[in-house]
Amino acid sequence: MNLTDRFLHYVSFDTQSDELTNMTPSTPGQMIFARELEKELKAIGMTEVSLDENGYLMATLPSNTDKEVPVIGFIAHLDTSPDMSGRHVTPRILKNYDGKDITLCKEENIVLRTEDFPEVLHYIGQDLIVTNGKTLLGADDKAGIAEIISAMEYLIQHPEIKHGKIRVAFTPDEEIGQGAHKFDVKKFGAQWAYTLDGGEIGELEYENFNAAVASITFKGRNVHPGYAKHKMINSIRVATQYAIMLPRWETPEHTEGYEGFYHLISFEGTVEKTVLTYIIRDHDRDRFERRKKEFEHLTRKINKEFPDCASLEIKDQYYNMREKVEPVMYIVDLAFKAMEDVGVTPIVKPVRGGTDGAQLSFKGLPCPNIFAGGLNFHGRYEFVPIQSMEKAKEVVVQIAKLTAEK
């Protein structure tokens, strides 16, 4: 099975994760997909193939050299985003893209317009895999899985390419921030690893956001509105007052690069009770801590005007992997050179999000992130150039080769 066919097969599996189930994996489709991959890994000749009850799939490509070579790993995730359906994905290959708007669904007039998504113009003349406009595609991260397995198969078929022991792993529930929670780093046994979970071709990332979630609950007091003067406390209005006290321009739609933000992701309320849920993001640890302090400050301020009205809960989610990767920067340099060797221009930039690699780095497995090739993740406008997937596969093979040479 070639890389493209492998990817098209993988996206037929519905693996949307769900943060409300409190299970691992959070949805049964992920385990179904993992079992399919387990069979495939054995079929292509991988050894030590294991799938645990939580949906963590691991396998080994044994060393084929007498040299002492560090054990390295490659990791991708099984699930797709809860943001949009991944059921009945119907991909289409658009060969030799001509630079025009792409009609995804003619009946519903769903069009990937170059004006809205100018990045597609970087791929004129290439072959794009797009959606039918009704689901996401699943390149995040089934492209990564397809690339890793295809690279392992290539190395097995080309024993003249010398490499050390290589471990691969496919994890559940990355999209809901739980992909590394039950990952057994000791069992995996690699000195370092790479996630293939990045976007456009060339991306190489070893910095990500520090991340937290904040939940603020507002207690109100409901009284008949005709007789409410000096009695009613409308929790919706208090919550709105709280929300507008946060800096207006420090939101996702106004930030880029290393700029952090506050992002209101949920607002549920009645007069009696309202709950605001925010995610807090910043690459700089000190600014991250100050952002959390700002929520504490605003909560005290609201409670001074409306005594005991607001209660705050903040939970850290993950931290910037940079502090764990910088002491072993040669693993980033290795990936950088591998990209150059296969004709890819590296784009080193911070992740404006998180990957399994962030949590794994803090569990003792330094884990930079490499491009998988897809763009416009988590929605109907997602697409992936076939040529980018092929290059990602080549990068994996070259990393394995360079590790053995050095």
N, C-alpha and C positions, 0 to 999 in steps of 0.2 A: 504494500500500500504506500503510495507516495504521500508527501507532506500535505498537499492540498486535499486529497481524498480523505486522509486521516482527519484533518480539521473538519471537513464537511460532515464526516461521520460523528465526530464528537459533539458538534453543536445540535445534533438531533436529540441529545439527552437533556431533559429538563432538570437543571440543577440549581435553581434559584434557592438561595438561603433565606432563613426566616429567623429574626432575632427574638421572636416571641415564644418559640417552642421550648426553649431551655433544654434542648437535646444536642448531642454531638454524634453524627452530623445533624444539623438542624432540620433537614428535610430528607426523605427517603431516596429521592432521585440522585443525590450525591453518592450514596452507597451503591446504588445500581450502576452508576457510571464507574465508580472505583472498581467494582468487580469485573467490569468489562476491560478496564485497563490492566487489572491484575492478570487476566488471561492473555492479553496482548504482550505484556512484558515477558511472560514466560515463553510465549510463542517466538519472540524475536531472539531469545537466548539470554536474557538477563537472569541472574542468580539471586539467591537470598530474597526472593519476592515475598513480602509480608503485608497483609492488610489487617489492621486491628479493628476492634468493635466500634471505635470512634471514627472510622473512615480515613485513617492515615495510612497511605500506601507507600511503601519503600521498596527499593530494589538496588541491586549491585551490578555494575559492569566490572568484572575482575581485571586487575592489572595484567598487561601483556609485555611488561618489561622487567628486567632483572634489577634495574636501578631502584633506589629507595626514593619514592615519590610521595608527596603529601596526598592524603585522601581528600578529594574535593567533592562538592555536591551541587546539584541543580534542582530547583524547587519551583513548582507552580501550583495554583489552587484549582480545585474541582468546581467550586460554586460560581454562579453568576449573580449579579446584583439584584436585590429585591426591588430596585427602582422601576423596573419594567419587566414584563413577562418574558421568560425564556422558553416558553412552551410552544411547540409546533414552529420552531424557527425554520424559515424557508429561505435559505441563502441563494443568491444569484451571482454568477461570475460575469463581470463586465470586462471583456477583453479589450486591450489597447485603448484605455480610457482617453476620450477626445477633449477633455477640458470643459465640457458643457454641464449644465445642471443635470442631475440624475433623478429620474422619476422612479420612486420606490414603489408607490402604489397609485396607479392611474385612477382607480375608482374613487379613492378618498383624497386625491390630489395631494399626496405626501411626496414632497420633492426635496432632495438634498441639493440645496442651492449653493453655488459657489460664492455668492455674496455673503451668505451666512456662515459658510464653512470653507474659507479660502484655502485651508491647508490641503484640501483635496487636489488643488491645482499643482501641488508638488509631485503628483503621481501621474501626470499626463504620459500616455504611452505604456503604462503598466496595467496589470490585470487586477482589478479590485473585486473583492467579495463583499457584497452589500446585503442588506435585509430586504424584506418585502414591505417594510414600513409599518409593520404591526407588532413586531417584537424587537428586542435587542438582538445582537448577533452572537455574542458570547466569545469574541476574540479575547476578552478579559475574563478568564485566562486560558481558554481552550487553545488559543494560538500558542501560548507558552508550553502547554502540555504536548501538543503536536510537535513542536520544535525540539523539545528535549527527547522525546521518544524517537523521533526521526534521526536525531544526532546519534543516539545510542545505537540504533540499528545500522547507521552508516559506519560507525567505528567497529561494530561487530563484523560487518561485511568487508572492512578494509583493515585487516590485522597488521598491515605494513605501517600504519599510523600508531606509533608507540604512545602509551598513556598509562598512568597509574590507576589505582582503584578509584572508581567513580560511583558515588551514591546518588540516587534520584529519589525525590519524594513528592507526592501530590497530596495536598492538604484540604480539608473541608473548611467552609465558613470564614474565609478570609474577608469577604465583603461585609460581614457584620462584626469584624474586628476580633474574631475568635480563632483564626486559623492556626496560631502558634500556641494556643493555650495548653493543649495536650500533646504537643510535639515532643517526642523523646529525643533530645539532643544526643544523649549518651548512646542510645541505640543507633542513631543515624551514623555517628562515628566519623564525621568529616572534620577536617581542620578548619575549613571555611566553605562557604557555598555562595551560590548566586540564585536569586529569584529571577525568573523570566516573566516579569509582570509589568514592564514599562510600556510606554506608548510608541511614538514614532521611531522609525529607524535611526539608530545612533544613540538613543538615550542611554546614559550610564549614570546611575544615581547612588550616592552613599550618604545623602542627607535627606531627612524627612521631617515633617512636623512633630513637635511635641503636642500631645493631644489629650483633651479632657472633655467630659460631658458635664454640664451643669443643669440641674433641675430646680426650679424655684416654684414653690407652691404658695398660693395666696388664698387666705381664708377671708371670705366676705360675710356680710350679714344681710339677709333678705328681709325686706319689709314691704308691705303693700306700697306701690309707687305713689299712690295718692296721699300717703301719710308718712313719707320716707324722710322728710327733712330732719337733718341732724341724727338720723337713726341708721339709715341704710349705709352699708359699705359694699360697693359693687366691685367684686374681685376682678372682673374683666377690665374695668377702668383703671384699677390700681396696677394691674399687670401691664396694661398699655403704657401707663406713666413710667413704669420701670423700664420697659423696652426702649422707649425713646431717650432715656438717659444714657444709654450706651453710645459710643461714638458712631455717628452716622456713616462715615466713610470707611470704617474698619469692618467691612462685610465682604463676603466672597466676590460679589459683583464689582467691587471697587479696588481689589487687591491683586497682586501678582508677585512672582519671584519669591523673595524672602519676606514679603509683607504678611503678617499674621492677621487673624480676623476673629470676630464673634459671629456665629451663624445660628439664627433662630430656626430650628428645624421642626418645632411643634408648638402649637398654641391651642390648648383645649380649655374651655371655660364656661362657667355659668356665673350668676351673681354670687352664689355661695362659695364656689371654689374654681380657681383657674390655675393651670400648670403651664409654665413656659419651659421648654427644653432647648438648650443651646449646646453647640459644640464649640470648643475653644481651641485655636490652633496658632502656633508660632514656632519658627525654627530655633529662635534664641531662647535658651532655658530661663534666663532672667526675665525676659519680657513675658514669657509664658506664665511664670509665677505671678508677675504683676497683673496679668489679665485675670487670673483667678482671684487675686486680692480685690480687683475692681468689683467683682460680683459680691464679695463680702461687704465692701463699702456701700454699694447701692442697697443691699439688703438691710443694713443698719439704718440707712437714710430713710427708706420706706417705712421701716418699723418705728422710726421716730415720729413720723406723721400719722401712721396707722399702727398703733401698738400691737405687737405680736401677730401681725397680719401675714408676714412673709417668712418662709423657712427655706433654707438653701442646702442643697446637697451637691457636692462636686466629687467626681470620680475620675482619676487619671486613667487614660486608656493605653498610651504608649509614648515612647520618648524618641528623640532624634538619635538615629543609629550612628551619626558621625562620631560621637565620642568613643564608640567601640570599634569603629572601622579605621579611624585615623592612625592608631598605633600599628596597624597592619596594612598600610596604604599600598603595599606591593600587590595586594589582591585586586585593587582598583586599577593599578598600573598594568597588571596582567590582562585584564579585560579590555583596557584601552588599546593595548598593542594588538590584541587579538582582532579587535574591530578594524584597526588600520590594516592589518595583514590581509583581511578579506575584502578590502575596498570600501569600508564603511567609515564615514567621518564621525568620530565620537562627539556626542553632545552631553557634556557633564553639567548637570543642573540639579537643583534640589527638587525632591518630590513634594508636590503640594497635596499631600495626603499621607497614607501610610501603606506599608506592605508587611507581609509576614516577616520579611527580613528585619524589620525594625525590632520586633519583639524577639526574634531569634537571636539577633546580635546581643541583646541584653541577657539572653539565656546561655551565652557562651559560644554561639556560632556566628561569627562575623559574616554578614550576608548582604553585599551590595545588590542593586537591582539593575537588570539589563532589559533592553527593549524587547517586546514581543511583536511589535509592528502595527498593532491596531490603533485606531483613532475614534474619538467621539464615543467613548465607553458609556455604558449604562443606559443607552437609549436607542431609538429607532434609526438614528443617523450614524450608528457605528459602522465602520468598514475596516477592512484590512487588505493591504496590497500583498499579493502572493509573493512578489519579489522580496518584500521586507521579511516575510516569514522564512524564506529560503536563506536570507542573509543571517537571520538569528540562529538558524540551525548551524550555519557555517561558523559563527562565532563560538558556539558551544564546542564544536569539534576542535577549533583552533585553541581555545582555552585549555582543553584536555591535552593537546599536543604540546603547547608551550609549558604547561606545568611539568610535564615529563622531561622536557629539554632543559629546563632551568633548575 
